[in-house]
Amino acid sequence: MIDRIRLSRLHAQEEQRFIDTHPRSGELADEAGEHLLAGVPMPWMTRWPGAFPVFVESASGGRFTDVDGHTYVDLCLGDTGSMTGHCLPAVADAIAERSRTQITTMLPTADSAWVAGELARRFGLPHWQMAMTATDANRFVLRFARHLTGRPRIAVMDWCYHGTVDETLGVLEHGRAGDRVVPRPGALGPQVDVALTTAVVPFNDLDALDERLSRGDVACLLMEPALTNIGIVLPEPGYLAGVREITRRHGVLLVNDETHTICAGPGGATAAWGLDPDFVVMGKPIGGGIPVAAYGMTTEIAEQLAGPMLGHDIDVAGVGGTLTGSALAMAAVRATLSTSLRTEDFEVSIGLAERFTADVADVIAAHGLPWHVQRLGCRAEYWFCPPPRTGAQAAAAVDEELDAFMHLWTLNRGVLLAPFHNMSLFSPFHTTADVDAHTDAFRGAVEALLG
Ligand code: PMP
């Protein structure tokens, strides 16, 4: 339905508009290109729309201002890192205060006990450890799971994303001889053959999961309760209960990675949907934006880990990190969880995401487009296809040209989407006017595209 020639002409116009209106970002991008690889401090930053990234001056609540003086409605929120809203005053105060008395000593502080208690209350798992990032937390959980079960492989969902954990970067390739696990397209320099470390199963397919786990070589299943990283793919009714039954029957530990699905509520999908995992991983927003993550586990697992945790060699166990659980991080998490990501915060942010979803659905319906918009709590996302059941279906529907155009069009109209697919996230600081700003931009893009 989309005329690709018109799309490419419109895109070129938007590229020029972006360059013309962002002269200072352009200068800084040239400067950054001298000594930063690809002109950015982190590879994903090359994915932003426009000829160069927007350089940010300041951010607050649901907005940020760039170095050219434009203010944006931020629906990316640091890809969940700032889902609380940018620069919470309580977190700023806690960090400032703590940084004058203690930053890192490799000793626990009173805040760490409070944080573990609060995470236990929210997610329903009684024992917690800290990590620096969700990637780290996932790596540590995988190690513990292999240790506990003595099994060599882990299992993940096809087209999942759990951070830069090597063994999760695999997908299923369908061939005449059956499915094989291969490196995910784009994964640089796989360390070993991912088929040796990882079993991959399609989301929403209990028979495939049962068959794969019955082989007895899988230590744990690491999954998001709803896929969020290949668009939002929701679990079908009964799927998650089936996953729990099958994993238990095959002695496979179940790990819920709630790093993104925290958008479902204060205790993520685990609490919102009454799930019963063996481990939960939580990263990104719990420190109000500073790098910190956590993982929780059942009492049964905690008891089995008591031996190694107290052993002499725990410092070389492959779990932990020098700056992890620092006084500064613990103060930030305490301040964040005391003042944010609470039921009352989600009431606001989920309401905004509902409005966003309804408005986008109206525009799609008004133009008879075969697109869809999906929502999970305060996260919403539109795709240029009907709703997929699996990650592979979603991946096959990716439309890079249209994604890139939408991102640039909305950016040029003061709304920042996440640079990956068309994800929008709401904080309690956003307003209905922010939702409407996006809807207007989205409607304008559709009208321009359809001519
Ligand atoms: N788990 C999930 C579900 C994620 O989406 C991500 C990052 N997008 C991670 C883990 C890794 O987070 P980080 O990059 O902060 O380590």
Boltz pocket constraint, residues with backbone or C-beta under 6 A from the ligand:
constraints:
  - pocket:
      binder: B
      contacts: [[A, 79], [A, 133], [A, 134], [A, 135], [A, 136], [A, 161], [A, 162], [A, 163], [A, 164], [A, 224], [A, 229], [A, 257], [A, 258], [A, 259], [A, 260], [A, 283], [A, 284]]
      max_distance: 6.0
